[in-house]
Amino acid sequence: PIVQQTFAHLTAMLPEQACVSVDPTTLCKAIVFEQGVPIREYVLPVFIALLDAIAKRHRTEVAYYTSQGNREEGTRFIDPYHLTNVGGEWYLIAYCTRQRAVRNYHLGRIREAYVLEISYTLPSDFDPLKHVGATLGRVAGDSREMILLRLLPAASRWVKEKMWHFTQKFDRLLDDGSVIFRMELSQEEPAREALRRWILQFGDEAEVLEPE
């Protein structure tokens, strides 16, 4: 039901002459999406309100909670730019009027959203890929740094099988069979924390060379 309601809201934004038809029952017979990450509880009215705000380019009042102790940070006034799903998690990229900067908000922490009758202009240089593609599994900002890892043979064989990031490169093979693996990722702390957790899964098969 949630998928059908969301789809109906999206199609309602299309021009009158446009027509989109999808039978969810038929679609499920052809495509199966396995749950790869724990499902978070998203409030459907919040999701729909943000879609509406993005389509209309209207400022929005939201109640946002922090990740530490589920504590409410209070009301924020934001200009919603873009909704994105990264690694199964929904994020909102928006301009915060209080901080006067573009910030990323985890959708599961937005408990209320009210679309205001205040219009905003989307910056011509806004590129959502700059916020989505700078980290492993989380959205981030523009500032980046080079990550160098030394991977022993067991880890390197597994890492080579996947595209973890569009900047990834395997520089050279060392005498012991290990390789130097590099990526250019965000410097922001949420991105660093995601990177730390990713590296720790390799145990002593991985060594961080840069940064300190």
C-alpha positions in Angstrom: 0.0 0.0 0.0 2.8 2.4 0.8 4.4 1.8 -2.6 1.1 2.4 -4.4 0.4 5.6 -2.5 3.9 7.0 -3.2 3.6 6.0 -6.9 0.2 7.6 -7.2 1.6 10.8 -5.7 4.6 10.8 -8.1 2.4 10.3 -11.2 0.1 13.1 -10.0 3.0 15.5 -10.5 3.3 14.6 -14.2 1.7 16.7 -17.0 -1.9 15.9 -17.8 -1.0 14.4 -21.2 1.5 12.0 -19.6 0.4 8.5 -18.7 2.2 5.9 -16.6 0.8 2.5 -15.7 2.4 -0.1 -13.5 0.7 -3.3 -12.1 2.6 -3.9 -8.8 1.4 -7.6 -8.8 2.9 -8.2 -12.2 6.1 -6.3 -11.3 6.7 -8.4 -8.2 6.5 -11.6 -10.3 9.4 -10.3 -12.5 11.6 -8.5 -10.0 12.4 -9.3 -6.4 14.3 -6.9 -4.1 15.9 -8.6 -1.2 16.2 -6.7 2.0 20.0 -6.1 2.3 19.9 -3.6 5.3 17.5 -3.3 8.3 14.4 -1.4 7.3 13.9 1.9 9.0 10.4 3.3 9.8 9.8 6.2 7.5 6.7 8.4 8.0 4.8 8.3 4.7 3.3 11.9 5.1 6.9 13.2 5.6 8.1 11.5 2.4 5.1 12.8 0.4 5.5 16.3 1.8 9.2 16.4 0.8 8.4 15.2 -2.7 5.8 17.9 -3.0 8.2 20.6 -1.7 10.9 19.5 -4.1 8.5 19.6 -7.1 7.1 23.0 -6.1 10.4 24.5 -4.9 8.9 25.5 -1.6 10.6 26.0 1.8 9.7 23.4 4.4 9.5 23.4 8.2 10.8 20.1 9.7 11.3 18.5 13.1 14.6 16.8 13.1 16.1 14.3 15.6 19.8 13.5 16.2 21.3 10.1 16.0 22.6 10.4 19.6 19.9 9.4 21.9 17.1 10.2 19.5 17.0 13.7 20.8 15.0 16.3 19.0 17.1 19.3 17.7 14.0 21.4 17.2 12.4 23.1 14.2 14.4 23.8 11.1 13.5 25.7 8.0 15.0 24.1 4.9 14.8 24.3 1.1 14.6 20.7 -0.1 16.8 20.0 -3.1 17.0 16.3 -3.7 15.9 12.9 -2.2 18.3 10.0 -2.7 18.6 6.4 -1.6 22.1 5.2 -0.7 22.6 1.6 0.5 19.0 1.3 1.3 18.8 4.4 3.4 16.9 7.5 2.3 18.5 11.0 2.6 17.4 14.5 1.9 19.8 17.1 0.5 18.6 20.5 1.5 19.6 24.1 2.2 19.4 24.9 5.9 18.4 28.6 6.5 19.9 28.6 10.0 23.3 27.2 9.0 23.2 28.9 5.6 24.6 25.8 3.9 23.5 22.7 2.1 23.2 19.8 4.5 22.2 16.1 4.4 19.3 14.8 6.5 18.5 11.2 7.3 14.9 10.8 6.4 14.2 8.5 9.3 15.0 11.4 11.7 12.6 13.8 10.1 9.4 13.2 12.1 7.3 16.1 10.8 7.4 18.2 7.6 5.2 21.1 6.6 5.4 22.7 3.1 5.3 26.5 3.4 4.0 29.0 0.8 7.6 30.4 0.4 9.3 29.7 -2.9 13.0 29.2 -3.3 15.3 29.0 -6.4 17.5 25.9 -6.9 21.1 27.0 -7.4 22.2 26.5 -11.0 25.4 24.8 -9.9 23.8 22.3 -7.5 24.9 18.8 -8.4 23.4 15.9 -6.2 26.2 13.6 -7.4 28.7 15.7 -5.4 26.8 14.8 -2.2 26.0 11.2 -3.1 29.3 10.0 -4.6 31.8 11.2 -2.0 31.4 8.3 0.5 30.7 4.7 1.1 27.1 4.1 1.9 26.3 7.7 3.1 25.8 11.1 1.5 28.4 13.7 2.1 29.7 17.2 1.1 32.2 18.4 -1.4 35.5 18.3 0.6 37.4 15.1 -0.1 40.7 13.3 0.8 42.7 10.5 -0.7 42.4 7.1 1.1 45.3 4.6 0.7 45.0 1.1 1.9 47.4 -1.9 1.8 45.3 -5.0 1.2 46.8 -8.5 1.7 46.0 -11.1 -1.0 42.9 -12.6 0.7 41.3 -9.2 1.1 42.4 -7.8 -2.3 40.9 -10.7 -4.2 37.5 -10.0 -2.6 37.7 -6.2 -2.9 38.6 -6.5 -6.6 35.3 -8.3 -7.4 33.2 -5.1 -6.7 33.0 -1.5 -7.6 33.0 0.2 -4.1 33.5 3.7 -5.4 33.9 5.4 -8.8 37.3 6.8 -7.8 38.8 3.4 -6.8 42.1 2.3 -8.2 44.5 -0.6 -7.6 47.9 1.1 -7.9 50.5 -1.7 -7.7 51.3 -5.2 -6.6 53.8 -5.6 -3.8 56.4 -8.4 -3.3 54.2 -10.2 -0.8 51.2 -10.2 -3.2 49.4 -7.4 -1.5 48.1 -4.3 -3.4 47.7 -0.6 -2.8 44.0 0.4 -3.0 43.0 4.0 -3.3 39.7 6.0 -3.2 38.9 9.7 -2.9 36.2 10.2 -0.2 34.6 12.9 1.9 36.4 14.3 4.9 33.2 14.8 6.9 32.9 12.7 10.0 29.9 10.6 9.1 31.7 9.5 5.9 34.9 8.8 7.9 32.9 6.6 10.3 31.4 4.6 7.5 34.9 4.2 6.0 36.3 3.0 9.4 33.5 0.4 9.7 34.2 -0.8 6.2 37.9 -1.2 6.7 37.5 -3.0 10.1 35.6 -5.9 8.4 39.0 -7.0 6.8 40.7 -7.3 10.2 44.5 -7.6 9.8 44.1 -8.1 6.1 44.0 -4.3 5.6 46.3 -1.5 6.7 45.6 2.2 6.4 48.5 4.1 4.8 46.9 7.5 4.4 45.5 9.6 6.0 47.0 9.4 9.5 
